[in-house]
Amino acid sequence: MSDKKNEDYAIRMPDAALRSPYGGEKDPFIPQRPARVASHSLASPISKIENSPVISVLAYCLSSISMTVVNKYVVSGSEWNLNFFYLAVQSIVCIVTIEVCKQLGLIKNLAPFDVNKGKRWFPVSLLLVGMIYTSTKSLQYLSVPVYTIFKNLTTIVIAYGEVLWFGGSVTPLALLSFGLMVLSSVVAAWADTRSASQTAEAAAALATLNAGYAWMGLNVFCTASYILSMRKVIKSMNFKDWDSMFYNNFLTIPVLIACSLIAEDWSSQNLSKNFPPDSRNALLIGMIYSGMAAIFISYCSAWCIRVTSSTTYSMVGALNKLPVAVSGLIFFSAPVTVGSVSAILLGFISGIVFTWAKVRQSQVAKNSLPTTQPTMSASSQSTRDAANS
């Protein structure tokens, strides 16, 4: 699920494959590079598109940006309070789409649901519910640029979690990127609160921001807990790529529906407030699209890896933070100030520095160790991207 469902490259990880949706599992998801065939076949328009690095990168970026923008649009209504219901719809749409693709033969490596595997994976799915719920709540109260910047803090928690749980290490270059991430978050918060304090309803605006920061803090730790726990469990599950996405969404559906029925107001009056007649159709379309977007992101991630390289994909993931943040300025009229622009640029630079640090660390490990470390599968990486988008 999106992660937000959440959400960049095949990176070498210590110990085991991570994110699953986040190796040997990579092969069923990423088609093998096409064998050499007659030149007239390669020259066909479809073949050119399928093997175009530029188009694959654009497709990945657009799917990631659209996911964040649509999520923000759905939850940004002044009366919106049905987050659990929204997430349940996302999961249901994702499951239905996967099943339809399986019936059409587009997905060929999805195994039938295994009850024992479902029981073992269920605790991870509960952590996923915490991650995606706090993500939508923080996005509800914060602007897209601030949300995107603060999501970088998740990287720091995950990095030190890997040090504690898996014996990972943090390089000086990674430490520099962490410092830039923290600085960008401080600048973003300062610019946001300063802008809010100058509005006519300063007290209400500041209260909204404080709520957003609280949910964002919870989301950082929920996201890190989900990814680290999944990495610990997935080694023994023998999941293929689509299995991870299927189990994640399928197991969260009953939890999300139960939470919605218990915690949310299902009165006709509240439903009318959440789905006003003038925007009802657009909201429903957005909810359906957001469920399908998780699959789009996974497919585009695999496509991008296949026709480019892991290094290119990692840099695309870092560079993609900038257009995601800018989309908030364009579509939701987020305040454009020196502070907000500076924070976006600092967050953008910190992402590039961190990605370069991980690439260098991977190259050093590859050259210094006689054994290779398991590779993160494409769908696993795309799930982490969704989480961090």
Secondary structure, 3 states (H helix, E strand, C coil): CCCCCCCCCCCECCCCCCCCCCCCCHHHHCCCCCCCCCHHHHCCHHHHHHCCHHHHHHHHHHHHHHHHHHHHHHHCCCCCCCHHHHHHHHHHHHHHHHHHHHHCCCCCCCCCCCHHHHHHHHHHHHHHHHHHHHHHHHHHHCCHHHHHHHHHHHHHHHHHHHHHHHCCCCCHHHHHHHHHHHHHHHHHHHHHHHHHHCCCCHHHHHHHHHHHHHHHHHHHHHHHHHHHHHHHHHCCCCCCHHHHHHHHHHHHHHHHHHHHHHHCCCCHHHHHHHCCCCCHHHHHHHHHHHHHHHHHHHHHHHHHHHHCCHHHHHHHHHHCHHHHHHHHHHHCCCCCCHHHHHHHHHHHHHHHHHHHHHHHHHHHHHHHCCCCCCECCHHHHHHHHHHHC
